Amino acid sequence: YLKDGVLRDYALIGPARIKALAAKFDEAEAMLREILQHVPEQVEAHALLGHVVVERRDAEKFRAWREALPPAADQHPEIWFAKGNWAENHGEPEGAARCYWETIRLDPSHLKANFRLSRLLVALGKPQEAEPFAKRAELLDRLLQVLSKLYEHREQQLEKDQMQQAAELCESLGRIWEAWAWYSLIQVADPDDETTKQAVDRLTSKINENPPLTVPDAHPANRV
């Protein structure tokens, strides 16, 4: 059972996520607890269960969820986001802000965490500290809209203007690898575009240094 059973348990995470998104929390929770019964160190399942417990507003289940977390959970952004969501919902803005900051430290492109942290910092009287998170949330939202349009038309020829927007937004967010990929796609579609060629050359020199997915200078958690 162990090999096939573990694979089955991992495979349940996807359906559990779908149930959670559909607000079928009883079914999602049952699936996640089944996974964790067999694979208690499965951090992704712990993270999703945290979101389910927060949505259900069950204090006893939230306490039990938090106490059952394995050490590796501290390195998962969604664990921190669930903790922040609970704290914010229960009138603990300072604790929530800390948890959202930890979320962003691990995943600087977490749109909800950037937005919520910026809002909390303003409420806590720290508007200047809120700025980089508010700006990043705005850029992430714009990128999401552009990528959604590109996905909708994926079976057709992609619009150069939309790819240009995606490239520029990714670069503004410090996501150099993605920016380089979008500019490279534009260059394939329009080899004579000198501006694009310069962008590809500029970013190629940066990715040759093997930077992280988000370069440190663009990481908002590094500014607070």
C-alpha atoms as one frame of an Amber mdcrd trajectory, in Angstrom:
protein
   0.000   0.000   0.000   2.762   2.426   0.914   4.029   3.278  -2.561   0.677
   3.311  -4.366  -1.100   4.714  -1.331   1.312   7.625  -0.951   0.952   8.450
  -4.646  -2.823   8.345  -4.246  -2.647  10.633  -1.227  -0.554  13.157  -3.137
  -3.029  12.964  -6.018  -5.864  13.931  -3.660  -4.420  17.406  -3.117  -5.710
  18.641  -6.492  -9.313  17.499  -5.949  -9.191  18.818  -2.378  -8.132  22.219
  -3.688 -11.025  22.218  -6.160 -13.455  21.380  -3.351 -12.033  24.208  -1.218
 -12.332  26.708  -4.070 -15.965  25.651  -4.467 -16.503  26.272  -0.725 -17.170
  22.556  -0.155 -15.118  22.703   3.017 -16.400  19.478   4.618 -15.307  17.422
   1.625 -12.009  19.283   1.258 -11.178  18.831   4.936 -11.958  15.106   4.832
  -9.666  14.599   1.837  -6.836  16.589   3.387  -7.041  14.770   6.704  -6.884
  11.477   4.822  -3.693  12.644   3.107  -2.117  13.761   6.382  -3.043  10.545
   8.125  -0.721   8.701   5.728   1.769  11.473   4.906   1.895  13.759   7.981
   4.866  15.740   6.619   2.994  16.773   3.452   3.270  20.550   3.879   1.096
  21.416   0.874  -1.787  19.507   2.455  -1.175  21.262   5.786  -1.273  24.632
   4.003  -4.531  23.920   2.226  -6.060  22.531   5.401  -5.100  25.763   7.142
  -7.079  27.777   4.605 -10.076  25.472   5.032  -9.949  25.770   8.840  -9.664
  29.567   8.622 -12.699  29.728   6.344 -14.671  27.621   8.794 -13.708  29.941
  11.692 -13.230  27.036  14.091 -10.824  28.151  16.843 -10.245  24.661  18.230
  -9.459  23.233  14.788  -7.171  26.163  14.045  -5.217  25.570  17.260  -4.933
  21.857  16.487  -3.854  22.611  12.897  -1.128  24.983  14.086   0.190  22.536
  16.687   0.355  19.695  14.147   2.506  21.610  11.652   5.874  19.980  10.851
   9.082  22.096  11.080   9.211  22.452   7.289   5.915  24.361   7.374   7.777
  27.561   8.274   9.175  27.590   4.735   5.780  27.461   3.002   4.201  30.851
   2.179   0.619  29.594   2.347   1.106  28.417   5.932   1.995  31.986   6.908
  -0.854  33.392   4.823  -3.380  31.181   6.601  -1.988  32.317   9.963  -2.185
  35.946   8.838  -5.730  35.519   7.588  -6.774  34.084  10.954  -5.053  36.871
  12.886  -6.604  39.580  10.714 -10.070  38.065  11.107  -9.636  37.994  14.885
  -8.510  41.570  15.479  -4.763  41.041  15.616  -3.415  43.458  12.970   0.206
  43.413  14.154   0.313  39.613  14.139  -1.405  39.488  10.768   1.084  41.977
   9.309   3.999  39.858  10.510   2.492  36.732   8.959   1.826  38.459   5.637
   5.401  39.771   5.636   6.659  36.209   6.113   4.430  35.110   3.231   5.995
  37.736   0.980   9.492  36.927   2.170   8.956  33.412   0.848   6.820  34.377
  -2.159   7.252  38.026  -3.229   4.639  37.548  -5.957   1.840  36.645  -3.530
  -0.782  39.165  -4.631  -3.161  38.851  -1.674  -0.379  39.065   0.914   1.083
  42.211  -0.691  -2.339  43.851  -0.855  -3.357  42.924   2.678  -0.028  43.902
   4.210  -0.125  47.306   2.517  -3.632  47.888   3.851  -2.699  46.806   7.374
   0.422  48.964   7.471  -1.624  52.011   6.506  -4.124  51.176   9.262  -1.223
  50.808  11.710   0.003  54.309  10.840   2.905  53.216   8.619   1.966  54.488
   5.152   5.558  54.792   3.917   6.293  51.168   4.804   3.071  50.183   3.032
   4.103  51.763  -0.282   6.315  49.022  -1.789   3.711  46.372  -1.005   0.844
  48.432  -2.430   2.844  49.142  -5.583   3.765  45.487  -5.997   0.155  44.397
  -5.502  -0.888  46.821  -8.236   1.774  45.512 -10.646   0.899  41.886  -9.861
  -2.767  42.564 -10.500  -1.983  44.198 -13.845   0.252  41.282 -14.817  -2.473
  38.799 -13.890  -4.918  40.596 -16.168  -2.458  40.609 -19.072  -1.578  36.943
 -18.617  -5.269  36.053 -18.472  -5.806  37.714 -21.851  -2.793  35.936 -23.319
  -4.101  32.614 -22.004  -7.553  33.239 -23.474  -5.975  33.666 -26.929  -3.360
  30.935 -26.579  -4.719  29.040 -29.609  -4.250  32.124 -31.793  -1.282  34.307
 -32.623  -0.357  36.143 -29.454  -0.691  39.916 -29.483   2.663  41.661 -29.522
   1.361  44.539 -27.382   0.190  42.142 -24.673   3.485  40.238 -24.690   5.264
  43.593 -24.424   3.152  44.497 -21.395   3.894  41.114 -19.793   7.631  41.563
 -20.389   7.696  45.087 -18.971   5.614  44.164 -15.913   7.770  41.117 -15.168
  10.892  43.257 -15.394   9.357  45.895 -13.118   8.598  43.136 -10.619  12.189
  41.895 -10.736  11.148  38.644 -12.402  14.040  38.732 -14.840  13.740  35.191
 -16.174  10.119  35.696 -17.185  10.798  39.119 -18.674  13.618  37.637 -20.772
  11.303  34.835 -21.955   8.576  37.264 -23.046  11.024  39.540 -24.851  12.491
  36.469 -26.558   9.030  35.459 -27.791   8.500  38.948 -29.174  11.857  38.745
 -30.925  10.830  35.485 -32.600   7.607  37.109 -33.803   9.354  40.332 -34.902
  13.108  39.823 -35.465  13.552  43.375 -36.750  12.374  45.058 -33.537  15.563
  46.757 -32.330  14.110  47.757 -28.954  13.231  44.157 -28.189  16.669  42.980
 -29.284  18.263  45.430 -26.860  15.986  44.201 -24.057  16.908  40.565 -24.753
  20.625  41.426 -24.771  20.313  43.440 -21.554  18.466  40.684 -19.714  20.656
  37.908 -21.110  23.626  39.452 -19.324  21.608  39.382 -16.093  20.333  35.824
 -16.333  23.859  34.622 -17.096  24.501  35.444 -13.433  21.734  32.944 -12.509
  19.626  35.337 -10.398  16.730  34.121  -8.190  13.204  34.169  -9.605  12.787
  37.637  -8.061  15.939  39.720  -7.830  16.708  41.042  -4.309  16.459  44.715
  -5.295  12.805  44.194  -6.292  11.865  42.109  -3.257   9.512  44.266  -1.128
  10.242  42.353   2.095  13.855  43.533   1.839  12.724  47.145   2.148  11.013
  46.882   5.542
